[in-house]
Amino acid sequence: MKKLLLTLMCLSVIACAKHPEPEKTVDVLLIGGGIMSASLGTYLNELEPGWTIDLYERLDQVAAESSNPWNNAGTGHSAFAELNYTPEKADGSIDISKAVAINESFEISKQFWAYQVQQNVLNNPKSFINNVPHMSFVWGDKNVEFLKKRHAALQHSTLFRGMEYSEDPAQIAQWVPLVMAGRAPGEKLAATRVQIGTDVNFGEITRQLIDSLAKQDGFNLHLQHEVRDIVRNADNTWTVVVADLA
C-alpha cells in the first residue's frame, strides 16, 4: 500500500510564520479542504488507520470553494444529462464509452457513501443526497436528431435503460412546464428524462467526512494554512513549506 502511495508521502512539513512551528513528519499530507481530500483521507484512514494524515486548507473553513453546493451542479456528473459525454463520431454514430465510465464511477461513489452511512461516518443521507430527475432539452432539427441518436445509443447500456425520450410538447410540458411556457407551436424540440437522478451536496459530505477524520488520533486539520512550496526529495519523499495565515 505504501509503495502505491509513495508520491503522497511527506517526511517534512516546514511552517512559515513569525514563530514557525518545528519541522514535523507525517505519512500523508492533503492540500485543500474539499471533497477530494476528504474522500482520499477517509479511504486512507480506513485502509491504513496507523498512518498520520495532515490536511491544510487556505480558508477558515472546509468545503468553501468548488465543493460548496452553490459552486457546482451537484449532479455527480452521472452522464444522464451531460451531452458532451456522448460525442458524435465522424460516421454519425454516438460514442457512449465516456458516459458509461463516468456513470459507473458515480455508482461507486454512491456505494462509498452508503458504506460510510453504515459506519456512522456520514449521517442523515437526505442532508447530502436526494432524488432529482435529470433532463436534457434541445431544439432545432440537428439537435433533436442528435438527442434521439444519443438516447438510442445509451440503451445499449443497462445503466441508462430507464432514460425516457420524447418529442411531444405536451409530454415535455409535464416534465418541465417552465421550460415550455411561451414557446411557439410547432417548434422542433426534444427532451430526455432519467427519474433516478440525484442532487448531491458535496459540501455537506466534505464536512461530515472531515468531522469524522478529526476524531481520529492520527489526523490533524489546519485551517488558514497555505502550501507555498513542494520539493521532491532524493528518496521520493517530499518537503512541503506551509504558511500560517492566521
ZAFI-319756 format. One record per residue (C-alpha): z, y, x. Coordinates in steps of 0.02 Angstrom, whole numbers, padded with zeros to 5 digits, always signed. Each point is the difference from the previous one (the first is absolute). Layout:
N
ZYX ...
END
This chain:
246
+00000+00000+00000 +00046+00121+00139 -00164-00036+00088 -00098+00046-00156 +00097+00162-00020 +00005+00049+00183 -00089+00165-00030 +00141+00051-00118 +00136-00025+00128 +00086+00152+00075 +00115-00014+00149 +00040+00184+00012 +00025+00139-00126 +00029+00171+00079 +00062+00145-00108 -00052+00181+00024 +00135+00123-00056 +00121+00128+00068 +00121-00143+00029 -00110-00155+00005 +00074-00167-00040 -00002-00128+00140 -00151-00112+00015 +00011-00151-00115 -00090-00165-00019 -00060-00077-00163 -00110-00147-00045 -00110+00093-00125 -00031+00185-00030 -00082+00054-00163 -00081+00171-00009 -00003+00084-00171 +00107-00031-00153 -00137-00059-00117 -00050-00160-00089 -00078-00076+00157 +00157+00016+00107 +00111-00053-00145 -00104-00156-00032 -00018-00049+00183 +00185+00030+00031 +00044-00111-00148 -00115-00139+00060 +00070+00007+00176 +00180+00004-00059 -00034-00154-00106 -00086-00096+00140 +00105+00060+00147 +00168+00059-00068 +00070+00014+00176 -00124+00133+00055 +00050+00183+00014 -00114+00118-00096 -00001+00191+00006 -00102+00104-00122 -00041+00182+00040 -00057+00121-00136 -00048+00181+00034 +00056+00065-00171 +00175+00002-00075 -00038-00144-00119 -00108-00155-00008 -00154-00023-00109 -00035+00187-00008 -00183+00000+00053 -00137-00127-00039 +00123-00123-00079 +00060+00132-00123 -00065-00051-00173 -00079+00171-00027 -00100-00017+00161 -00091-00165-00035 -00087-00082-00147 +00129-00138-00017 -00132-00129-00048 +00036-00115+00146 -00188+00012+00035 -00021-00165-00092 -00189+00031-00015 +00000-00004-00190 -00063+00179-00009 -00052+00049+00177 -00190-00003-00007 -00019+00031+00187 +00076-00172+00033 -00157-00082-00072 -00150+00078+00088 -00178-00034-00056 -00101-00090+00133 -00180+00037+00047 -00064-00137-00115 +00092+00075-00148 +00137-00131-00008 +00185+00045+00003 +00112-00048+00147 +00171-00046-00070 +00078-00066+00161 +00102+00157+00035 +00063+00009-00179 +00056-00182+00004 +00088+00020+00167 +00091+00157-00055 +00051-00075-00167 +00067-00155+00088 +00101+00112+00117 +00075+00093-00147 +00048-00165-00081 +00095-00043+00160 +00087+00170-00009 +00057-00040-00177 +00066-00168+00058 +00094+00087+00140 +00080+00123-00122 +00044-00141-00121 +00087-00092+00142 +00097+00158+00045 +00057+00014-00181 +00062-00180+00009 +00095+00044+00159 +00077+00155-00083 -00087+00111+00128 -00106+00084-00135 +00083+00042-00165 -00069+00033-00174 -00186-00040+00019 -00045+00127-00134 +00060+00136+00118 -00146-00035+00117 -00135-00104-00088 -00067+00011-00178 -00150-00065-00095 -00140+00129-00019 -00181-00048-00041 -00125+00043+00138 -00167+00072-00055 -00166+00053+00072 -00109+00122-00098 -00179+00052+00041 -00145+00088-00082 -00187+00010+00034 -00125-00143+00006 +00019-00039+00185 +00190+00000-00004 +00007-00106-00157 -00117-00127+00080 +00114-00006+00154 +00159-00024-00102 -00081-00139-00102 -00053-00091+00158 +00171+00028+00077 +00086-00077-00150 -00117-00150+00001 +00024-00029+00186 +00190+00009-00011 +00001-00137-00130 -00036-00122+00141 +00181+00027+00056 +00144-00061-00106 +00096+00156+00053 -00113+00107-00111 -00036-00116-00148 +00102+00107-00118 -00105+00156+00031 -00080+00068-00160 -00167+00092-00002 -00068+00112-00137 -00141+00124-00032 +00058+00029-00178 +00064+00180-00020 +00116-00050-00142 +00079-00138+00106 +00019+00114+00151 +00075+00135-00111 +00136-00124-00049 +00036-00032+00184 -00004+00182+00059 -00011+00122-00146 +00021+00157+00106 -00144-00049+00114 -00116-00022-00149 +00052+00156-00095 -00143+00125-00019 -00135-00107+00079 -00178+00015-00064 -00059-00142-00114 -00121-00118+00084 +00061+00034+00177 -00024-00153+00111 +00171-00057+00059 +00103-00155+00040 +00177-00050+00045 +00100-00147+00062 +00182-00036-00036 +00127-00118+00078 +00158-00010-00103 +00107-00080+00137 -00013+00152+00113 +00159+00075+00071 +00074+00168+00044 +00104-00013+00158 +00131+00125+00059 -00011-00028+00188 +00131+00133+00030 +00129-00095-00102 -00041-00163+00089 +00017+00088+00167 +00169+00074-00042 +00069-00164-00066 -00062-00101+00149 +00071+00124+00126 +00164+00011-00096 +00015-00188+00018 -00046+00004+00184 +00130+00135+00031 +00134-00125-00050 -00049-00116+00143 +00096+00012+00164 -00155+00005+00110 -00093+00137-00095 +00015+00187+00031 -00087+00138-00099 -00028+00166+00089 -00056+00143-00113 -00062+00166+00070 -00057-00085+00159 -00176+00017+00066 -00086-00118+00121 -00075+00108+00138 -00068-00126+00124 -00033-00186+00019 -00031-00080+00169 -00043-00182+00028 +00096-00076+00144 -00066-00123+00129 +00093-00143-00085 -00082+00040-00168 +00157+00079-00072 +00002+00183-00051 +00091+00160+00042 +00009+00118-00149 +00053+00182+00006 +00082+00063-00159 +00049+00179-00046 +00152+00035-00109 -00057+00135-00123 +00167+00023-00086 
END
